[in-house]
């Protein structure tokens, strides 16, 4: 089959394969990719009335799907999501403003990160100080700055796709001379999928991956959580961590976060949450088990070592309490190899 024909047919396959399906297959295994491509039946040979080279067709189709997948997942936030958070930029650091619940949650985030490291680190793999951290969806830098001020952290990179919000983070950083002069904190306007992946360090080389990646209040705002999780795991060194907080997709969560939080009490800006994007704790566990634990030959192994439900108590703040499969929850996953 002429090369031009291969390229012509490849998009037909791509239209029947969701990009998230590609991210959910074992990318190390060509048979897995082939299985994905055979999920739909195509009569492509008949369309040209002549036989064609299946192997060349498969390669072209996979490459086309990868290009489409990158275009799809690079849009890690929808236009509506970006507009929503852009509108909050000017009030991000107002502790009594629209982002006040994030300010109130910040001590719980910091506590969760370092308590987990202290309790579950494996001395032969994990570092307990000199940590290199990545804050995904850093917003105006509430958590990012707190991490940079922690003496156990060597460096922090905060990334976000909102130029307006990231500008607020840059300006607020300048208010603390220690953050400016110390060089521990940097911000980047990019998607996690566009952040370069460091190669595994060999003998005599410096390990460039991260000791910890935070995904706090991120997964419920992206169109492809699986792609973000995959990208996050690729950027963690052995012995490192992924820290997640999100919301279960339950009736209780809808009542508390959207109906009461947004529409009745107005303690969260309306439109912040979309119930259908919430992710059950069980679904996260299954993703790590299927993609990162139960995959022969993947070269990776992850354990979920901690998962905690949390609630907001008016006039008190956020507390770890309640079941982990009902409302808000935190989860920590550790890379063993």
C-alpha positions in Angstrom: 0.0 0.0 0.0 1.5 3.4 -0.9 2.6 5.5 2.0 0.0 8.2 1.1 -2.8 5.7 1.5 -1.6 4.6 4.9 -1.7 8.2 6.1 -5.1 8.6 4.6 -6.6 5.6 6.5 -4.9 6.3 9.8 -7.4 9.1 10.8 -10.3 6.6 10.3 -8.9 4.4 13.1 -8.3 7.4 15.3 -12.0 8.5 15.2 -13.0 5.2 16.8 -10.4 5.2 19.5 -10.7 7.5 22.5 -7.3 9.0 23.6 -8.0 7.9 27.1 -8.1 4.3 25.9 -4.5 4.7 24.6 -3.4 6.0 27.9 -5.1 3.1 29.7 -3.2 0.5 27.7 0.3 -0.8 28.4 2.4 1.5 26.2 5.4 -0.8 26.7 3.6 -3.7 25.0 3.0 -3.5 21.2 0.4 -6.3 21.6 -1.6 -4.1 23.9 -1.6 -1.3 21.3 -2.6 -3.8 18.6 -5.5 -5.0 20.8 -6.8 -1.5 21.1 -6.7 -1.0 17.4 -8.7 -4.2 16.8 -11.5 -3.0 19.1 -13.4 -1.8 16.0 -13.9 -3.5 12.7 -12.8 -1.6 9.6 -13.1 -2.5 5.9 -10.3 -0.3 4.8 -9.0 -2.6 2.2 -12.3 -2.7 0.5 -12.4 1.1 0.3 -9.4 0.9 -2.0 -10.3 -2.4 -3.7 -6.8 -3.7 -3.1 -4.8 -5.4 -0.4 -2.6 -3.3 1.9 0.4 -3.8 4.2 -1.2 -4.4 7.6 2.0 -3.7 9.6 2.6 -0.4 7.9 -1.0 0.5 8.4 -0.8 -0.3 12.1 2.3 1.9 12.6 0.7 4.8 10.8 -2.5 4.5 12.7 -0.8 4.3 16.1 1.3 7.4 15.3 -1.8 9.3 14.2 -3.7 8.3 17.4 -0.7 9.4 19.5 -0.8 12.8 17.8 -4.5 13.1 18.4 -4.0 12.0 22.0 -1.4 14.7 22.6 -3.7 17.4 21.2 -6.6 16.1 23.3 -4.7 15.7 26.6 -2.6 18.9 26.3 -5.9 20.7 26.9 -5.7 19.6 30.5 -8.3 22.2 31.4 -11.3 23.1 29.3 -11.8 26.7 28.1 -14.6 27.1 30.6 -12.4 25.9 33.5 -9.6 28.3 32.5 -12.0 31.2 32.2 -13.4 30.4 35.6 -10.1 30.3 37.4 -8.8 33.4 35.5 -11.7 35.3 37.0 -10.5 34.4 40.5 -6.9 35.4 39.9 -7.1 38.9 41.5 -8.6 37.5 44.7 -6.5 34.4 45.0 -4.6 35.5 48.1 -7.6 37.1 49.8 -8.0 34.7 52.8 -11.7 35.9 53.1 -12.4 35.8 49.4 -13.6 33.2 46.9 -10.4 31.0 47.5 -10.8 31.0 51.3 -11.5 27.3 51.5 -8.2 26.6 49.8 -6.4 28.8 52.4 -8.1 26.9 55.1 -7.2 23.5 53.5 -3.6 24.4 53.1 -2.4 23.3 56.7 -4.1 20.0 56.1 -2.3 19.5 52.8 1.1 20.3 54.3 0.4 18.0 57.3 -0.7 15.2 55.0 2.4 15.4 52.9 5.0 15.4 55.6 3.2 13.1 58.0 2.9 10.5 55.2 6.6 10.8 54.4 7.5 10.4 58.0 5.3 7.4 58.6 5.7 5.5 55.3 9.1 6.3 53.8 11.3 3.4 53.0 14.8 4.4 54.2 16.6 2.6 51.4 14.5 4.4 48.7 12.9 7.6 50.1 14.4 10.9 51.0 13.1 12.6 54.1 14.8 15.9 53.4 16.3 17.7 50.5 13.1 17.0 48.7 12.4 18.1 45.1 8.6 18.8 44.7 6.3 19.5 41.8 3.0 21.2 42.5 0.6 20.6 39.6 -2.2 23.1 39.1 -0.5 25.4 41.6 -2.9 28.3 41.0 -1.7 31.4 42.8 0.8 29.5 44.8 -0.8 28.9 48.2 0.6 25.4 48.6 3.7 26.0 46.5 4.9 28.8 48.8 4.3 26.7 51.9 6.4 23.9 50.4 9.2 26.3 49.5 9.4 27.6 53.1 9.6 24.1 54.5 13.2 23.4 55.6 13.0 19.8 54.3 12.3 20.9 50.8 15.2 21.7 48.5 13.2 23.0 45.5 9.6 23.4 44.3 8.3 23.9 40.8 4.7 25.1 40.5 3.0 24.7 37.1 -0.4 26.0 35.9 -2.1 26.7 32.6 -3.7 30.0 33.6 -1.4 32.9 32.7 -3.4 35.3 34.8 -3.3 33.1 38.0 0.3 32.3 37.5 1.1 36.0 37.2 -0.5 36.5 40.7 1.7 33.7 42.0 4.8 35.4 40.6 3.9 38.7 42.1 3.1 37.3 45.5 6.4 35.4 45.6 8.2 38.8 45.3 6.7 39.8 48.7 8.9 37.3 50.5 12.6 38.1 50.0 13.5 34.6 51.1 11.6 33.0 48.3 13.1 35.4 45.7 16.8 35.1 46.9 16.7 31.4 47.9 16.0 30.1 44.4 13.9 27.2 45.8 10.7 28.2 44.1 10.0 28.5 40.4 6.8 28.7 38.3 6.2 27.5 34.8 3.2 28.2 32.5 2.7 24.8 31.0 0.7 21.6 31.2 2.0 18.6 33.1 2.0 16.8 29.8 4.4 19.4 28.4 6.8 19.3 31.3 10.0 17.4 30.2 10.5 14.0 31.6 14.0 13.4 33.0 15.7 10.2 32.0 16.6 7.7 34.7 19.9 8.6 36.2 22.8 6.4 35.6 26.0 6.0 37.6 27.6 9.4 38.3 24.5 11.3 37.1 22.1 13.4 39.1 18.5 12.1 39.5 16.2 14.8 38.0 12.8 13.4 38.7 10.7 14.5 41.7 10.5 13.2 45.2 6.8 14.3 45.4 4.1 15.4 42.9 1.0 17.0 44.3 -2.4 16.8 42.5 -4.5 18.7 45.0 -8.0 19.7 43.6 -6.8 19.0 40.1 -8.2 15.7 38.8 -11.9 16.8 39.1 -11.1 19.7 36.7 -9.4 17.9 33.8 -11.0 16.1 30.9 -8.7 13.1 31.1 -7.6 12.2 34.7 -6.0 9.0 33.5 -3.6 11.0 31.2 -2.7 13.3 34.1 -2.1 10.4 36.5 0.1 8.7 33.9 2.1 11.9 33.3 2.5 12.4 37.1 3.8 8.9 37.7 6.4 9.3 34.9 7.9 12.2 36.8 8.4 10.6 40.1 11.6 8.9 41.1 11.7 5.5 42.8 10.8 6.0 46.4 8.9 9.1 45.6 5.2 10.1 46.1 2.1 11.3 44.4 -0.3 13.2 46.8 -3.9 13.6 45.6 -7.0 15.3 47.0 -10.3 15.2 45.1 -14.0 14.4 45.6 -16.1 11.3 45.4 -18.9 11.2 42.9 -21.7 10.6 45.4 -25.0 12.2 46.2 -23.6 13.5 49.5 -20.7 15.2 47.7 -23.1 16.9 45.3 -25.2 18.2 48.2 -22.3 19.5 50.2 -19.9 20.8 47.5 -22.3 22.1 44.8 -25.8 22.5 46.2 -24.8 23.9 49.6 -21.3 25.1 48.9 -21.9 26.9 45.7 -25.7 27.6 45.4 -26.9 28.1 49.0 -24.0 29.2 51.2 -21.9 30.7 48.4 -18.7 29.8 50.2 -17.3 28.4 46.8 -17.7 30.4 43.5 -20.6 28.9 41.5 -19.3 26.8 38.6 -16.2 25.6 40.4 -17.2 22.0 40.5 -18.8 19.6 38.0 -20.3 16.6 39.7 -19.7 14.3 36.7 -16.0 14.9 36.9 -15.7 13.8 40.5 -13.6 10.6 41.0 -14.5 7.9 43.5 -11.7 6.8 45.8 -12.3 3.2 44.7 -11.7 4.3 41.0 -8.3 5.8 41.9 -7.3 2.6 43.7 -8.3 0.6 40.7 -6.3 2.8 38.4 -3.1 2.4 40.3 -3.7 -1.3 40.7 -4.4 -1.9 37.0 -2.0 0.5 35.5 0.9 0.6 38.0 0.8 -2.5 40.2 -0.6 -5.4 38.2 1.3 -4.8 35.0 4.0 -7.5 34.3 7.1 -6.1 32.9 6.2 -2.5 33.4 9.2 -1.8 35.5 7.1 0.1 38.0 5.3 -0.8 41.2 3.1 1.6 43.2 1.4 1.2 46.6 -1.4 3.3 48.0 -0.3 3.7 51.6 -2.8 6.2 52.9 -6.3 7.4 52.2 -8.3 9.8 54.4 -11.7 11.3 54.2 -12.0 14.9 55.2 -14.7 17.4 56.0 -15.0 21.2 56.3 -16.3 22.3 59.8 -17.5 25.9 59.8 -15.5 28.2 62.1 -13.0 25.4 62.6 -11.6 24.4 59.2 -10.8 21.2 57.4 -10.4 18.0 59.4 -9.5 14.4 58.6 -12.8 12.7 59.5 -15.5 10.6 58.0 -15.4 7.8 55.4 -13.0 8.2 52.5 -15.6 7.1 49.9 -18.3 9.7 50.5 -17.0 13.3 50.1 -13.6 14.9 49.9 -10.6 12.7 50.4 -6.8 12.7 50.4 -4.7 9.8 48.9 -1.0 9.1 48.9 0.7 6.6 46.5 4.3 5.6 46.8 6.6 4.4 44.0 8.6 1.4 45.0 10.5 0.9 41.8 
